[in-house]
């Protein structure tokens, strides 16, 4: 063999050793494909709040309160955006040192150290933090439906600012920022605990503390424009693909799987609510089927990165039925006035999804595997249950304390005269309709 032929294998080996470090750190390099997808996903999640959630809720209240709900969603979007870049992102996603199991630090306050060239995984960190900002926006906005038609706008704004800081940021850190739930292998792909249980329980606490709307439940308070509600629900369904598939933070097979199971679970839940309502009330309702769809979207949220299509059907169908009973039978049995069924849909379906992901993540049931060191359904369901109970307890207690303080300082509820007049005129001096 001549020297030329002997050098060739050495050149190949040297080339491979040169490539290995680059291959090992390839995931830390910017991906144009992932970045393009996440730009779209981020816009889709913002679209869920404005105009999706705003219209969904706006159509369900009485006509004299439609603008108040739209205003609350819009104002929350503006305020939470600013709070997120000032300190929210840092508390949720930076290293908290000795307190890291519970809360992040302030190293990234005012986005210190982040530039257009800073990369988080395979996307710019600016994009990652903007995507997470949209979650920080929609979570408190979901609460609006629980106390619709009776809370002071000023008190609502103060509560949302404090709640986002003291409740959302820590819970987000527990699950996604390297906190204790993440260490324990909790499966919450896109926000079952962080978003839906969190918002649903806080909304219930607010509804109970504010008391029932004047005339509830003896006076009929039907939705004033179900057309708006259907349009809003449809926007939520479409936007939710950014919410769930976007949480993979990459354009890959898991994102595609998350999109598929989101569609399947939503369809199953819509049908589940439709059929159980048909059996109970004799007729299927438009409000029922869209509420069922939202319940399915909520339930699959924590599970969409871990379950297969058949598991998604089971989760969705279960959520549709359970949320129907929570929003109808349970609410009237316990006597609270959750105006637009935030607890009945978001908390109830969120709990269903957060628990059942522990079952259907099992590879034997078509799932993609358990979280952390968990190797059995029992172990995963156990840690999922702990995460649900911890979130409920923390959110309920802190929300109660915050609302109590605000009530003592500035009051929570509008006057009876303003409630009868309607919040559109009483608080904003405007009307939703001039006919």
C-alpha positions as CSV (number, residue, x, y, z in Angstrom):
1,X,0.0,0.0,0.0
2,X,1.4,3.4,-1.0
3,X,1.6,6.4,1.4
4,X,-1.3,8.1,-0.3
5,X,-3.6,5.2,0.4
6,X,-2.4,5.0,4.0
7,X,-3.2,8.7,4.6
8,X,-6.8,8.4,3.5
9,X,-8.1,6.4,6.6
10,X,-6.2,8.8,8.9
11,X,-7.8,11.8,7.2
12,X,-11.3,10.3,7.6
13,X,-10.7,9.5,11.3
14,X,-9.3,13.0,11.9
15,X,-12.4,14.4,10.2
16,X,-14.7,12.4,12.3
17,X,-13.1,13.5,15.6
18,X,-13.3,17.1,14.4
19,X,-17.0,16.7,13.7
20,X,-17.9,15.0,17.0
21,X,-17.9,18.2,19.1
22,X,-20.0,20.0,16.5
23,X,-22.4,17.1,16.5
24,X,-22.6,17.1,20.2
25,X,-23.5,20.7,20.5
26,X,-25.6,21.0,17.3
27,X,-28.8,21.3,19.4
28,X,-27.5,24.6,20.9
29,X,-27.2,26.1,17.4
30,X,-29.9,28.2,15.9
31,X,-32.3,26.3,13.6
32,X,-34.1,28.3,11.0
33,X,-36.9,25.8,10.7
34,X,-37.5,25.7,14.5
35,X,-37.4,29.4,14.6
36,X,-39.9,29.9,11.8
37,X,-42.3,27.4,13.4
38,X,-42.0,29.1,16.8
39,X,-42.7,32.5,15.4
40,X,-45.9,31.1,14.0
41,X,-46.7,29.2,17.3
42,X,-46.2,32.3,19.4
43,X,-48.6,34.4,17.2
44,X,-51.1,31.5,17.5
45,X,-51.0,31.5,21.3
46,X,-51.5,35.3,21.4
47,X,-54.4,34.8,19.0
48,X,-56.0,32.5,21.6
49,X,-56.4,35.5,24.0
50,X,-57.0,38.2,21.4
51,X,-59.4,37.8,19.9
52,X,-60.3,34.1,20.7
53,X,-60.8,34.1,24.5
54,X,-62.2,37.6,24.5
55,X,-64.9,36.7,22.0
56,X,-65.6,33.3,23.6
57,X,-66.3,35.0,26.9
58,X,-67.8,38.2,25.4
59,X,-70.6,36.2,23.8
60,X,-71.5,34.4,27.0
61,X,-72.2,37.4,29.2
62,X,-75.2,39.7,29.0
63,X,-75.1,42.5,26.4
64,X,-74.6,45.2,29.0
65,X,-71.3,43.6,30.0
66,X,-69.7,42.5,26.7
67,X,-67.2,45.4,26.5
68,X,-66.1,44.8,30.1
69,X,-65.0,41.3,29.3
70,X,-63.2,42.4,26.1
71,X,-61.6,45.2,28.0
72,X,-60.3,42.9,30.7
73,X,-58.8,40.5,28.2
74,X,-57.1,43.4,26.3
75,X,-55.8,45.1,29.4
76,X,-54.5,41.9,30.9
77,X,-52.6,41.3,27.6
78,X,-50.9,44.7,27.8
79,X,-50.1,44.6,31.5
80,X,-48.8,41.0,31.7
81,X,-46.5,41.6,28.6
82,X,-44.7,44.4,30.5
83,X,-44.5,42.5,33.8
84,X,-43.0,39.5,32.0
85,X,-40.1,41.4,30.5
86,X,-39.5,43.4,33.7
87,X,-39.2,40.4,36.1
88,X,-41.7,37.6,35.3
89,X,-39.4,35.8,32.8
90,X,-36.5,35.9,35.2
91,X,-38.5,34.6,38.2
92,X,-39.9,31.7,36.1
93,X,-36.8,30.7,34.0
94,X,-33.6,31.8,35.6
95,X,-31.6,30.0,38.3
96,X,-32.8,30.7,41.8
97,X,-29.7,29.3,43.5
98,X,-30.5,27.8,46.9
99,X,-34.2,28.5,46.2
100,X,-34.2,27.1,42.7
101,X,-36.6,24.3,43.6
102,X,-39.2,26.9,44.4
103,X,-38.5,30.1,42.4
104,X,-36.1,31.5,39.9
105,X,-33.8,34.5,40.5
106,X,-33.6,38.1,39.2
107,X,-30.5,37.6,37.0
108,X,-32.6,38.2,33.9
109,X,-34.6,41.1,35.3
110,X,-35.3,43.7,32.5
111,X,-34.0,40.9,30.2
112,X,-30.4,41.5,31.3
113,X,-27.8,39.6,29.3
114,X,-30.3,38.6,26.5
115,X,-29.5,39.9,23.0
116,X,-30.8,39.0,19.5
117,X,-27.9,36.5,19.3
118,X,-28.7,34.7,22.5
119,X,-29.9,31.2,21.8
120,X,-32.2,29.0,23.9
121,X,-32.0,25.5,22.5
122,X,-32.4,25.9,18.8
123,X,-34.3,29.2,18.8
124,X,-33.5,32.8,19.8
125,X,-34.0,33.4,23.5
126,X,-36.1,36.5,22.6
127,X,-38.5,34.1,20.8
128,X,-38.6,31.6,23.7
129,X,-39.4,34.3,26.2
130,X,-42.1,35.8,23.9
131,X,-43.7,32.4,23.5
132,X,-43.7,32.0,27.3
133,X,-45.1,35.5,27.6
134,X,-48.2,34.4,25.8
135,X,-48.8,31.8,28.5
136,X,-48.3,34.4,31.2
137,X,-51.0,36.5,29.3
138,X,-53.7,33.9,28.8
139,X,-53.6,32.2,32.2
140,X,-54.9,35.2,34.2
141,X,-57.2,36.1,31.3
142,X,-58.9,32.7,31.7
143,X,-59.9,33.7,35.2
144,X,-62.0,36.6,33.9
145,X,-64.9,34.3,33.1
146,X,-65.3,33.1,36.7
147,X,-66.1,36.6,38.1
148,X,-67.5,38.2,35.0
149,X,-70.1,40.9,35.4
150,X,-69.3,42.0,39.0
151,X,-65.7,42.8,39.7
152,X,-64.1,46.2,39.8
153,X,-61.8,46.8,36.9
154,X,-59.2,48.5,39.1
155,X,-59.2,45.6,41.6
156,X,-59.0,43.1,38.8
157,X,-55.9,44.7,37.4
158,X,-54.2,44.8,40.8
159,X,-55.1,41.2,41.5
160,X,-53.8,39.9,38.1
161,X,-50.5,41.7,38.6
162,X,-49.9,40.3,42.1
163,X,-51.2,36.8,41.1
164,X,-49.0,36.6,38.1
165,X,-46.0,37.5,40.3
166,X,-46.7,35.4,43.4
167,X,-48.6,32.4,41.9
168,X,-48.0,32.0,38.2
169,X,-44.2,32.6,38.1
170,X,-43.4,30.1,40.9
171,X,-45.7,27.4,39.6
172,X,-44.2,27.9,36.1
173,X,-40.8,27.6,37.6
174,X,-41.7,24.4,39.4
175,X,-42.7,22.7,36.2
176,X,-40.7,24.2,33.3
177,X,-37.9,26.3,35.0
178,X,-36.1,23.5,36.7
179,X,-38.1,23.5,40.0
180,X,-39.2,20.5,42.1
181,X,-41.9,19.2,39.8
182,X,-39.5,19.0,36.9
183,X,-37.0,17.1,39.1
184,X,-39.7,14.7,40.1
185,X,-40.6,13.9,36.5
186,X,-44.0,15.6,36.4
187,X,-45.5,15.4,32.9
188,X,-47.0,18.8,31.9
189,X,-46.1,19.4,28.3
190,X,-48.0,22.6,27.7
191,X,-49.7,23.8,30.9
192,X,-52.2,21.5,32.6
193,X,-51.1,22.6,36.1
194,X,-49.3,25.8,35.2
195,X,-52.2,27.3,33.2
196,X,-55.5,25.6,33.5
197,X,-55.7,24.2,37.1
198,X,-53.9,27.3,38.3
199,X,-56.4,29.6,36.6
200,X,-59.5,27.5,37.3
201,X,-58.9,27.2,41.0
202,X,-58.0,30.9,41.4
203,X,-61.1,31.8,39.4
204,X,-63.3,29.7,41.7
205,X,-61.8,31.4,44.8
206,X,-62.5,34.8,43.3
207,X,-66.1,33.8,42.3
208,X,-66.8,32.6,45.9
209,X,-65.3,35.7,47.5
210,X,-67.1,38.1,45.3
211,X,-70.4,36.4,45.8
212,X,-73.2,35.6,43.3
213,X,-74.3,38.0,40.6
214,X,-77.5,39.9,41.6
215,X,-80.4,37.7,40.7
216,X,-78.4,34.5,40.3
217,X,-79.6,31.7,40.1
218,X,-83.3,32.6,40.0
219,X,-83.0,35.2,37.2
220,X,-82.2,33.9,33.7
221,X,-78.8,35.1,32.5
222,X,-78.4,33.5,29.0
223,X,-75.5,34.3,26.7
224,X,-76.4,37.4,24.7
225,X,-74.6,36.3,21.5
226,X,-73.7,32.7,21.0
227,X,-72.4,33.5,17.6
228,X,-69.5,35.4,19.1
229,X,-68.9,32.5,21.5
230,X,-68.7,29.9,18.7
231,X,-66.3,32.2,16.7
232,X,-64.2,32.6,19.8
233,X,-64.2,28.9,20.5
234,X,-63.2,28.2,16.9
235,X,-60.3,30.6,17.2
236,X,-59.2,28.9,20.5
237,X,-59.2,25.5,18.7
238,X,-57.0,26.8,15.9
239,X,-54.7,28.8,18.2
240,X,-54.3,25.8,20.5
241,X,-52.1,24.1,18.0
242,X,-49.5,26.8,18.7
243,X,-50.1,26.3,22.4
244,X,-49.5,22.5,22.4
245,X,-47.4,21.7,19.3
246,X,-45.4,24.9,19.9
247,X,-44.4,23.6,23.4
248,X,-42.1,21.2,21.8
249,X,-40.0,24.3,20.8
250,X,-39.0,22.6,17.6
251,X,-40.4,21.5,14.2
252,X,-40.2,17.8,14.6
253,X,-42.1,14.6,15.1
254,X,-43.2,15.3,18.7
255,X,-44.7,18.6,17.6
256,X,-46.6,16.8,14.8
257,X,-47.8,14.2,17.4
258,X,-48.9,16.9,19.7
259,X,-50.9,18.6,16.9
260,X,-52.6,15.3,16.0
261,X,-53.6,14.3,19.6
262,X,-54.8,17.9,20.2
263,X,-57.2,17.6,17.3
264,X,-58.4,14.1,18.3
265,X,-58.9,14.9,22.0
266,X,-60.8,18.1,21.2
267,X,-63.1,16.2,18.8
268,X,-63.7,13.4,21.4
269,X,-64.5,15.9,24.2
270,X,-66.9,17.9,22.0
271,X,-68.8,14.7,21.2
272,X,-68.6,13.5,24.8
273,X,-70.3,16.7,26.1
274,X,-72.8,16.7,23.2
275,X,-73.9,13.1,23.9
276,X,-74.2,13.4,27.7
277,X,-76.1,16.7,27.4
278,X,-78.4,15.1,24.8
279,X,-79.1,12.3,27.2
280,X,-79.7,14.6,30.2
281,X,-81.5,17.5,28.6
282,X,-83.1,16.0,25.6
283,X,-81.4,18.3,23.1
284,X,-77.7,19.0,22.2
285,X,-76.8,22.7,22.6
286,X,-74.3,24.9,20.7
287,X,-72.9,26.2,24.0
288,X,-72.5,22.6,25.1
289,X,-70.5,21.4,22.1
290,X,-68.1,24.4,22.1
291,X,-67.7,24.0,25.9
292,X,-66.9,20.4,25.4
293,X,-64.3,21.3,22.7
294,X,-62.6,23.7,25.1
295,X,-62.6,21.0,27.8
296,X,-60.8,18.7,25.4
297,X,-58.2,21.3,24.5
298,X,-57.6,21.8,28.2
299,X,-57.3,18.1,29.0
300,X,-54.9,17.2,26.3
301,X,-52.6,20.2,27.1
302,X,-50.5,18.4,29.8
303,X,-50.6,15.2,27.9
304,X,-50.0,16.1,24.2
305,X,-46.3,15.4,24.3
306,X,-46.6,12.0,26.0
307,X,-49.7,10.2,24.7
308,X,-50.7,8.5,21.5
309,X,-53.9,9.0,19.4
310,X,-55.9,6.3,21.3
311,X,-55.0,7.7,24.6
312,X,-56.0,11.2,23.4
313,X,-59.5,9.9,22.5
314,X,-59.9,8.4,26.0
315,X,-58.6,11.6,27.7
316,X,-60.8,13.9,25.5
317,X,-64.0,11.9,25.9
318,X,-63.5,11.6,29.7
319,X,-62.9,15.4,30.0
320,X,-66.0,16.2,28.0
321,X,-68.2,14.1,30.3
322,X,-66.6,15.1,33.6
323,X,-66.6,18.8,32.7
324,X,-70.2,18.7,31.8
325,X,-71.1,17.5,35.3
326,X,-68.7,19.9,36.9
327,X,-70.1,22.9,35.0
328,X,-73.8,21.9,35.6
329,X,-74.5,19.5,38.4
330,X,-71.5,20.3,40.7
331,X,-71.9,24.1,40.4
332,X,-75.6,24.0,41.4
333,X,-75.0,21.4,44.1
334,X,-72.4,23.6,45.8
335,X,-74.1,26.9,45.0
336,X,-71.2,29.0,43.8
337,X,-71.5,31.4,40.8
338,X,-68.7,30.7,38.4
339,X,-70.2,32.9,35.7
340,X,-68.7,31.2,32.6
341,X,-67.6,27.9,34.1
342,X,-63.9,28.5,34.4
343,X,-63.6,26.0,37.2
344,X,-66.0,23.5,35.6
345,X,-64.1,23.5,32.3
346,X,-60.5,24.5,32.9
347,X,-59.8,23.2,36.4
348,X,-61.9,20.0,36.0
349,X,-60.5,19.1,32.5
350,X,-57.0,20.2,33.6
351,X,-57.2,17.7,36.5
352,X,-58.4,15.0,34.2
353,X,-55.6,15.5,31.7
354,X,-52.9,15.9,34.4
355,X,-53.9,12.6,36.0
356,X,-54.6,10.5,32.9
357,X,-51.3,11.4,31.2
358,X,-49.8,9.2,33.9
359,X,-51.8,6.3,32.6
360,X,-51.7,6.9,28.8
361,X,-48.0,7.9,28.7
362,X,-47.3,4.2,29.2
363,X,-45.7,2.7,26.0
364,X,-47.9,-0.4,26.4
365,X,-50.9,2.0,25.9
366,X,-49.4,3.8,22.9
367,X,-47.7,6.5,24.9
368,X,-44.3,8.0,24.5
369,X,-42.9,7.1,27.9
370,X,-42.9,8.3,31.5
371,X,-41.2,11.3,33.0
372,X,-38.0,11.4,35.0
373,X,-37.1,8.2,36.8
374,X,-40.7,6.9,36.8
375,X,-41.1,3.5,35.2
376,X,-44.7,2.5,36.0
377,X,-48.2,3.9,35.6
378,X,-48.6,3.9,39.4
379,X,-45.4,5.9,40.0
380,X,-46.3,8.4,37.3
381,X,-49.9,8.8,38.4
382,X,-48.6,9.3,41.9
383,X,-46.4,12.2,41.1
384,X,-49.0,13.7,38.8
385,X,-51.5,13.6,41.7
386,X,-49.0,15.3,44.0
387,X,-48.5,18.0,41.4
388,X,-52.2,18.6,41.0
389,X,-52.8,18.8,44.8
390,X,-49.9,21.0,45.4
391,X,-51.0,23.4,42.6
392,X,-54.6,23.5,43.9
393,X,-53.5,24.2,47.5
394,X,-50.9,26.8,46.7
395,X,-53.1,28.7,44.2
396,X,-56.2,28.6,46.4
397,X,-54.4,29.8,49.6
398,X,-52.4,32.6,47.9
399,X,-55.3,33.7,45.7
400,X,-57.5,34.0,48.8
401,X,-54.9,36.0,50.7
402,X,-54.4,38.4,47.7
403,X,-58.1,38.9,47.2
404,X,-58.7,39.5,50.9
405,X,-56.1,42.2,51.0
406,X,-57.4,43.9,47.9
407,X,-60.9,43.8,49.3
408,X,-59.9,45.4,52.5
409,X,-57.9,48.1,50.7
410,X,-60.0,49.0,47.7
411,X,-62.9,46.6,47.5
412,X,-63.5,43.8,45.0
413,X,-67.1,44.2,43.8
414,X,-68.9,47.0,42.0
415,X,-71.8,48.6,43.6
416,X,-75.3,47.1,43.2
417,X,-76.3,50.1,41.1
418,X,-73.3,49.7,38.7
419,X,-74.0,45.9,38.5
420,X,-77.7,46.6,37.5
421,X,-76.6,49.3,35.0
422,X,-74.0,47.0,33.5
423,X,-70.2,47.3,33.6
424,X,-69.9,48.6,30.1
425,X,-71.5,51.9,31.1
426,X,-70.6,51.9,34.8
427,X,-66.9,51.3,34.4
428,X,-66.1,52.4,30.8
429,X,-68.9,54.8,29.8
430,X,-69.4,52.9,26.6
431,X,-71.9,50.5,25.0
432,X,-71.2,47.3,23.1
433,X,-74.2,47.9,20.9
434,X,-75.9,51.0,19.7
435,X,-79.0,49.9,17.8
